[in-house]
Amino acid sequence: MTERHGVPVGGTGSGPLPARALARESARAPRLVAAGQWRPAPADAEAAVAVLGRLTAALPVRRAAAARTRGHGPGPAAPAHPA
């Protein structure tokens, strides 16, 4: 990938991509593939499918948070009964 404003947009050894660059490149890649302008290597295509699968998967539910929203599970302590 090329550099923009002196910041690498990808490649080995570069730092993390800014969110806007990731969004821009994720929108651009399918267009380039569809137009035949970019042909990823088989390993890259497999990696992309795996990443897209993880990104579009449902988020796991935290059991404690789900129980609280349903009104079950740990909540405020019950008042102590006098002995």
RANORMO-V492783 format. One record per backbone hydrogen bond with DSSP energy under -1.0 kcal/mol. NH is the residue of the N-H (numbers start at 1). CO is the residue of the C=O. E is the energy in kcal/mol with one decimal. If there is no record, write none. Layout:
# RANORMO-V492783
nh=NH co=CO e=E
nh=NH co=CO e=E
This chain:
# RANORMO-V492783
nh=4 co=7 e=-2.0
nh=7 co=4 e=-2.0
nh=14 co=11 e=-1.3
nh=22 co=18 e=-2.2
nh=23 co=19 e=-2.4
nh=24 co=20 e=-2.6
nh=25 co=21 e=-2.7
nh=26 co=22 e=-2.4
nh=27 co=23 e=-1.6
nh=28 co=24 e=-1.8
nh=29 co=25 e=-2.4
nh=32 co=28 e=-2.2
nh=33 co=29 e=-2.4
nh=34 co=30 e=-2.7
nh=35 co=31 e=-2.0
nh=36 co=33 e=-1.2
nh=37 co=32 e=-2.1
nh=38 co=32 e=-1.2
nh=45 co=41 e=-2.6
nh=46 co=42 e=-2.4
nh=47 co=43 e=-2.2
nh=48 co=44 e=-2.4
nh=49 co=45 e=-2.1
nh=50 co=46 e=-2.1
nh=51 co=47 e=-2.6
nh=52 co=48 e=-2.8
nh=53 co=49 e=-2.1
nh=54 co=50 e=-1.9
nh=55 co=51 e=-2.6
nh=56 co=52 e=-1.9
nh=66 co=62 e=-2.5
nh=67 co=63 e=-2.5
nh=68 co=64 e=-2.0
nh=69 co=65 e=-2.0
nh=70 co=66 e=-1.3
nh=72 co=67 e=-3.1
